[in-house]
Amino acid sequence: MALAPRIAAIQDISGFGRCSMTVILPVLAAMGGQCCPLPTAYLSAHTAFPASDHATFLDMTGQMAGTAAHWAELGVTFDAIYSGFVGSAGQIALIEDFYRRFRTGGSLILVDPVMGDHGKPYRTYTPDMCRRMGGLAAQADVITPNLTEAALLLGEPYESRPGEEQGLRRWLERLSLGGGRSVVLTGVSLGPGQIGAGFFDRTTGETGFAMAHQEPAQYPGTGDLFASVVLGALLRGETLARAAQRGADFVQRCVARTLALGTPILEGVQFEPLLGELMTP
Ligand code: PXL
């Protein structure tokens, strides 16, 4: 039996609202991976909930270097290093240190350059953090931006985002940095009623699209759900095209189910009962 791939998950823990670590851990476990959490912050709930004086944000930057040192001492190795939402600019430098320590020829670095959505940066992201996120993403093997994050990475106004196939292929190629990294661009649509991802696979040079039926609602945390399914599939040896299609299909099914149940949008999608679908390739 093959060993479970081991993933360092460098992400925040949001106690309520289904995003980042609370999505990534169960998804990657269902897909046969061993996730080692390196939390960047603990928040009482994700930042899409209305601002509140009671909302907590515990910055865990102070634990990160020590955790990496302990893991190195224990001789831990990783098949993948997966980062997403970061709590401060300093954490980006610590993730780069983590790469220097743990990146090997065989490891896969996935950067989900979480910075914003719907054309706007999240309220905790400063312009300096967004610039540094670009530097981190430049070191990745695979990035999974949405259109807002892609515009920030390319230095283009969100309003100039492409809405048709040729333009999307051009953005995918530019995001690949000359073919050096694979890209899965989320939240793209090629026509009414469908949504999914465009991808560039650096191993084949192929660009393509993985589309699913568009449900009439958008939930927080679905970017994390999508990226973790993509990573789980890649670690199983599936192609990027297949991984993107699995991600698009799984998110669509979770959204459809959650819509039918009618739970609040901010609580995210009810992926838990569908995890079984991820267990088989
Ligand atoms: O899903 C991305 C994400 C992760 N972590 C936190 C967030 C968000 C998006 O809003 O607020 C804390």
Residues whose N, C-alpha, C, O or C-beta is under 5 A from the ligand:
A	BS01	PXL	D12 S14 C19 S20 L43 H46 T47 A48 F85 V114 G221 D224
